[in-house]
Amino acid sequence: MGRIEKTKRLDEFLRRQPPKNPSLHKSSSEHNEKVSLFNWTGHPFVDAGLVALLLLSKKHSPEELTGEDIEKAIEFASMLYARKEWSSGYIHAMILPNSGILMANPSMSKKRTPEAIVQNLRELLQEPEDPSAPICEICGRRHSRSKPVYRSDFPLVGTGGVPNYFPLAKDGLNVCSHCLFLVQFLPLVAYKVGGRVLVMHTYPYELMLELHGEAINDVRKSFLASNARDFKRPENFLFRLLGELTRKTERNDLWGRASITLYHFVNNNQGQDLQIIHVPMPVLRFTAHASREDPKGWKRIVAMGWRKRPSEEEFEKYERSYTNEVYAKLLAEESILPYFIDIKNRRANAKWSLLSFYCSEVLGLDKEALEFIRDVGDRIVETLEKLPDNQLSRRVRELERTEKLYQFEAFFVNLEKLRQRLGIEKPLMTFDEFATVLTSYGEDLNVSWRTVKHLLLFRVYERLHDRLMKASEEEEEVEENEEVGIFGMGVEE
């Protein structure tokens, strides 16, 4: 097949486009109007295509894109899409089945060339508007195409065989040629995760550029779609990227207003399915803070989220392969406070500063209340540290094993009696403080007192870990010796 001649350069096409809102593109140093062919829309798939154009062009905003940038992106994408690995195994099998624009339909294999796909993309971008057509339902800036748009051209929008799927029973999606053009670049920045495609939609948009930069880098290196480091779980991959990005940028302002939603989907002839995972803003702020403030502690907390605790060498394998309860609870806006402590090893998994940030930013615990609980924890430590190791261990075990509110109350009563026997003049708590610890945090009493319990255990472990571990080892030795003695007497008889 001969080379297809270019009928019109994209920069010529750009120059003839009327400005939609000239005031948005005025330079501070001159009054010349600059037309932006593309804009952020808020739609995850369209914005992902725009991210691909920006990353390929090494630009940061749509206004910076030139006709030359778009032309180079078209040629680069078409070179890849003409390959079987992209056409059959990726685009047709996962994103745009039977795509006519990208020629992913298996029947087009003999005609599929980079030049043919280039021509299709140029014609789509230069497609004239029909003023009588409805406005695009995605960008709201241009009139929609007169041709029907189905799932073969736009992921997850249904087929012509199900007209009631679309608004007003229209035959296809009301989408303009520019938005549809951008969607054709989505395969370049999407990640292949667990047999599906992952797109991360964010605000601010610069965060989307950061999170999808790895995908473009992988494509440039291997000329294949990114496999997301072989991660099988989209949320695990996201939290890994967030940690790395936090340590790289060291920008607090990026997370104060950030929003991230994951779209994990498959769109092919066998079926269409979409999983949407929204990351709450407090969770984003906490994750960013944890990765920067106490990365080792955060890693220990995450490791508690697997049933079998991975070794240091196994951590990445687990993170790539298995669902993590800590991540799942964070995304479901459930408390992960129990994971801040390791009861088996009687250890605080992180710094108090990280615990404090989590309690205030995610759980919404008042900072004064947190400091009060910390002070109560210090008074408990003041009492327990006067005991010999074996008694110390038994007293802490009482707190560890409390499952009912009355047991929690009894722990404090018994501790107050112990203080009196030890001759500690100042009482453990006043009556008002005692009532506050038991009933003042949260509407659900069971949740509130358990929250206090975990905070107190954290403080006890933090300050008495070495003695508690020594006492635990001595107890294990005693138990082993007792078992051996009983067994020995049985043999002698």
N, C-alpha and C positions, 0 to 999 in steps of 0.2 A: 504493500500500500504506500502510495506516494505521500510526501509530507503535505499536510494541510496548510494552506497559506493563511496568514492572519488578515482578516478582513478589516479589523479596526483595532488600534492599540488601546489598551485600557485607560491610559492617561488622556487620550482624546475623548474617550467616553466620559471620564470623570469631569473633564472641563465643560462638557455640554449639559451636565446635570444642574437643574435649578436648585438653589439653596433652600432648605426647609426652614431654617431659622438662622439667618445670617448673624444675629447678635451673639450666638453661642460660639462663633469661631473668629472673632476679631482679635488680632494680636494687640498686645499692650503698646507695641512700638509703631504699628502702622494700622491703617484702616482697611487694608485689603481683606476681602472676605475669603475664608477658606472653607470649602465644602467637605463635610465628612460623609463619605459614602455609607459607612456603617456606624451603628450606635449600640450600646448595651441595651438589652431588651428585658432582662429579668427571666428569660426562658433558658433553662439549663443547656439544652442542646444547641440552640442558636448561639448563645454566649460562648459555648465551648468551641464552636467553629471560629468565632472571632478571636478567642484566645490562641487558637492555632495560627491564625494569620499574624497576630502580634508577636508570638514567640518565634516564628520562622523569620520574621522581619527584624527581630530584636528591637521592637518598639513597645511603648508602654500604654499608649492610648489610641483609640480609633482615629482621632484627628491627625495622628502622625503618619498614618498609612498613605502611601502613594500608589499611583497606577503601576509603577515598576515593582513595588512590593507585592501587589496582588498578582501581577503577571508571573513573578518568580514562584509564588506559592502555588499557583495553578499548575505550573509546569512540574514542580517538585512532587505535588500530590498525584498528578496524573501518571508520572513515571512509576510511582509505587503502586497505584491502584490497578495498573495494567498487569501487574504480576499476579500469578495464580495464588500465592500465599495470602495476598490481600483480597483479591476479588472473590475467590471461592471459600477460602478457609476463614475469612474474617468478616468482610463487608456483607457478603451474601448470607453467611451462616449465623451472624450475630447482630448486625445493625440494620442493613437496608437490603432485604431479600429481593432478588430480581430487579435490582436498580437499573433503570434504563439510562439515567444520567451518568452513573459511574460504570455502566456496562458490566454489572456484576451478575446479570442473568447468564446462566451457563450456556444458553443458546447463542450468546454473543461472543463466545470465546475466540472464534476465528477472526472476528472484526475488531476485537478489543486491542487497541494500541494506545500508547501515551498521547499520540496526536489526536486520535478520535475523542478521547476523554477531555483533552484540552479544549477542543472545539465545543463539546457539550457544555462545559463549565462557562466558557466565554459567552455562548449564546444565552445561557440561563441568566447571567449577570446583565447582559445587554437587552434582555427581553423588554419590549415596550409595555407601558402600563395601559390598562383599559380603564378610563375614567368612570365608566359605569359599573365597574366591579366593586364589591364590598371592600372596606378597608381591611388591611392585614390584621388578623386577630393577635399577632405576636408583637410587632413593633408599633403598630398604629400610625405609621408614617407614610406608607405607600398603599396603593390598591393591590388587592390580591390577584393571583394569576387566574386567567380564565380556564386553564387546564386543571383538571382534578389532581389533587395531591393525596396519595395514599401512603401506606406504611413502606412501600418500596422506595419512596423518596424522602420520607420524614418518619423517624422511628415512632412506633407505638400509636399511630393515628387511625388504625383500622383499614378496612378495604371497601371497595365499591359494592361488595355484596352485602354490606350491613349499613345502609344509608342512615338509619336512625342513630348510628353512632355519632354522627356529626350534628352540630347546631342547625336547627331548622330543617333537618333531614336533607341537608345539602349534599351533593355528590362530591365529597372530598373536603379537605381542610382549607379554610380561607387564609392563605399565606402568600406573601409577596415573593417575587423572584429573588430579592436580596436576602431575605431570611432563609429561603430554601438553599440559596447558594452557600451561605455560611454553614448550614448543617452538613454539607458535603465534606467539610473539613474536620468534622467531629472525630472520625476514625483516627486522625493523627494524634490527638491528645487524650483519647480515652485509654484507660488501663484495662487489661484483661485479667480479671480476678475471679477465681472460682468458676470458670466456665461461662462467665457473664462479662458485661462491659460496665465499667465504673466511670462515672462523671461526677466531679465535685463542684457544685455551684456555690459561690461565696459572695459575700459582701464584707469589706470593699473588694472591688474586682481585682486589685493588684494581688490579693491573696490567691485568687484563682490562677493568676499567672505563675505564682510561686509553686503552687501545689501541682500544676500540670507541666512544669518545666522539665521534670524528669522524663515524662512520656516523650516529649519532643527530642530530648537528648538521646533516649534509647532508639528512637526511629532513625536519627541521624547516624548513630553508630552501627546499627545492625540492619537497617532498612526493613525492620519488622516492627509490628505493633508492640508496645511495652507490655511485658508480662508482670509488671508491678513486683519485681523481685521474687516471684513465685508465691506471693501471699494468696491465701485462699479465702480470707475474711476481709471484706472491705473496711470495716471499722478498725481492725488491727492495723491495716496499712495506713489508714488516715492518722491514727494516733502516733505511729512511727514517724510519719512525715511531719506532723505538728511538732514533735519533740526536736527533730533535726532543724526545722525551720526556726523555731524559737531560739535555739542556741546560736544559729547563724545570724539572725537579724538583730536580736537583742532590742526589740522595739516593743515597749509596753502599749503605745498608742494603737498598734495594729490590732490588738486583741480586745481593747475596751469596747469596741462597737462591732466586732466581727460576728458573722453568721455563716454557718456552713451546713449544706444539705447534700447528702450523698444520693445519687441515682444509680442503682445497681440493677441492670436490666438485660434482657435478651429479646431480640426481635427477629424472628425468622419464620419460615413457612410451617414449622411444627407448632409454634405458639408464641405468645408474647407475654412477658411477665416483668413486673417492675417492683422493686423494693426501695422504698424511700426511707432514709435514715437522717433525721434531723439532729444536729448537735446543739444542745442548749447553750446559750451564750455564757452562763456562769461556768459550765463545764469547760468551754474553750479557754476562758481566763484561768481557771484552775490548772488545766493541763499545761498551758504555756508557763505559768508560774512554777509548777512542779518541775518541769524540764530544765528550767534555769536555776531555781533556788536549791533544789535537792534532787538531782538526777538519780543518784544511787538509791535514795530513799524511795523515789517514785518507782524505780525498777523493782524494788523489793515488794512494794504494794501490788504492782501488776502481777508479779510472780505468784502472789497469794490467790490470784483469780483462776488458777488451774488446779484441778483436783490433785494431780501429782506435781509437787514442786519441782521445777526444772533446775538443774545445776547452771552455773554461769555459762558453761559451754553449750547447754541445751536451750538456753533462753530464746535465741533467735529462731530455732527450729519450732518451738512451741508457738511463738508469736506468729510465724508464717502460717501455721497449720490449724491451730485449735481455737475454738471460741473461748473468750476470756470473760469471767464473771464480773470483774472490775469494770471493764469497758461496757459490758451489757447493762450494768446497774447505773453507770454514769449516763448513758444514753437514755435510759428509762427514767431518769431523775429519781433514782433510789439511792439511799445512803450507802456509802462504801466505808463508813467509819470503822466497822470491825476489821477491815483489812489493814488498818494503820498499826495494828498490834499483831504479834505472833505469839499466841498463848503457848504453843508447844515449846518454843524456845525462850519464852518469857522475855521478849524483846520488843522495843518500839521500832517500827520499821522505817520511820522517817524523823525529821527534825520537828520540834514543837512548832516552829514557825510555819512549816508546811501544813501541819494539822490545824493551826489557828486560821490560816488563810482558807482552807477548805471549809471549816465550820462557819466562818463569817460570810464567805462569798457564795458557797453552794448551799449549805444547810440554813443559812440566814440566822445563825446564832449571834446574839449581841456580844460584842467584844468584852463588855464589862462582865457579862455572865460567864464568858469563857475564862476570864482572868480569875473570877471567883471560884470556879471549879478547879482551876489550876492551884489556887491557894489551898483549897480543901485537900487536893492531892498531896501537896507538900506537908500538910498536917498529918495525913495518914503515914507518909514516909517518916516523918519525925517520930511517930509512935513505933512503927514496925522496925526501924533500924536499931532500936534498943534491944530487940529480941535476939536470941541465938539463932543460928541459921535454920535449924530444923523447925523451930516455932515460927520463924519468919515465913518459911515456905508454906506451912499449914494455914496461916492467917491469909496469905495472898490467895491460896487456893479457895478459901471461903468466898472471896470476891469473884474469882474466876467462875465458880460454879453456881452463882446466883441465877436462877431462872424465873423467879417470881418476885413481885414487889416486896412481899413480907420478908423474904430472905435478904433482900437488899437493905431493908430497914434494920433487920437483926444484925447485919454486919456492922453497922454504925453503932448500935447499942452496945454490942460486945466490945467494939474498939474503944468506946468511951470508958467502959469498965476496966479495960486493960490499961488505959492511961492513968486511971486512978490508982491501980495496983503498982504501976511503975513510978508513981509519985510526980507525974506531970501536972503542974498546977492549972495551966490554962486548959479549959474544956476543948474538946474536938470541934464542936459547933454550938452555936446558940440555938434555941428552939426555932427562931425565924429562919436561920440558915438551914436547919435540918428540913424544915417544911419546903424551903425553896429548892433544895437538892432533889427532893422526892416528887414535887408536883408542879413546878413552875415552868418547865420547858416543853412546849408543845401541847397540842390539844389531846393527844393520845398518851395516857399515862404510861402505857407499856413502852411506847417509843421513847418518851422523854427520859425515863429512868435508865433505860438501856443505853441511851446516848451518854448520860452522865457516867454510867458504869465503864464504858469503853474509854472515855476521856480520863477517868481516874486510873484505870489499868495502864493506859499509855504513860501517865506520869510516874506511876510506881515502877514500871519496867524501865523507863528512861533513867531513873535515879538509882535503882537497886538491881539492875540486870546482872552484874557480876556476882553478887552475893546469892541471888536467886538461882543462877545456873550452878553455882558451887553446891548449894543446898540440894538442888534437884539431882545432881550427880551422886551425892552422898546417900540420898534416899534410894536411888536405884541400886547402889551397892548393898545397902541393907536388905532390900527386897530379894536380891539375888542370893545373898548369903542365907536368908531365912528359907528360901525354897530348897537350896542345897542341903541344909540341915534336916529338914523334914524328910527329904528323899533318902538321905543317909540312914536315918533311924528306921525307915521302912525296910531298907535292905538288910540291916543288921538283924531285925526280927525274923 
